[in-house]
Amino acid sequence: MPKTAGIILVGNEILSGKTVDANAAYLCRELRELGVEVRRIAVIPDEVALIAEEVAAFSKAFDLVFTSGGVGPTHDDVTIEGVARALGVPVVRHPELVALLERYYRDKLTDAALRMAEIPEGAELITGNGLRFPNVAMRNVIGEGTLADYLNRLLDAFPLLLVGSYPELSNPEYQVKVTLESRDRGYLEQALAEFLGRLPGDAVVKVT
């Protein structure tokens, strides 16, 4: 009997239509080649409790669980915390990932960026095959800076704002794309003005 798999896609940007996911299709093709039957794909928002609930259910229902999204350095990247909660373990900082981030960021490494070194306690790192950054495996679940502080303060002031942040580590123009959304245009413009006013002058590349 073939092994079974479930895929959990995490991200408000997918649910809002701003991002078209390609990871699930890729995983389905690769797993099929390996003889693994994908039985379910779920798309959920960046919410710790919901991630934990889905991961717990999937890990009991399928032989393998893959998560995608929500593992960057910004405020809305909470997949690791959700997986750890689902499996009943704390989140810890992995020294190998810390060293990798130190080599990449050098003197620009921040506490926020170090969030990418956090994994569920007991998890293993999967490297090789051209991966720029290790994947994390915990039991049968496999998953994929300073700006976070600014975004958290912005959300404190504008709690109805929908904020997205997307690291672009290989983009030569900028490192992070930020999106702000609200049904109230005035509220949105006020939030944008305050956000831009708080950022250092050389931090913004383009506003559209």
Helices and strands as residue ranges (DSSP letters): E 4-10, H 12-15, H 23-33, E 37-44, H 48-61, E 64-68, H 79-87, E 91-93, H 95-105, G 106-108, G 113-117, E 118-120, E 124-126, E 135-138, E 141-143, H 146-157, E 162-167, E 176-181, H 185-198
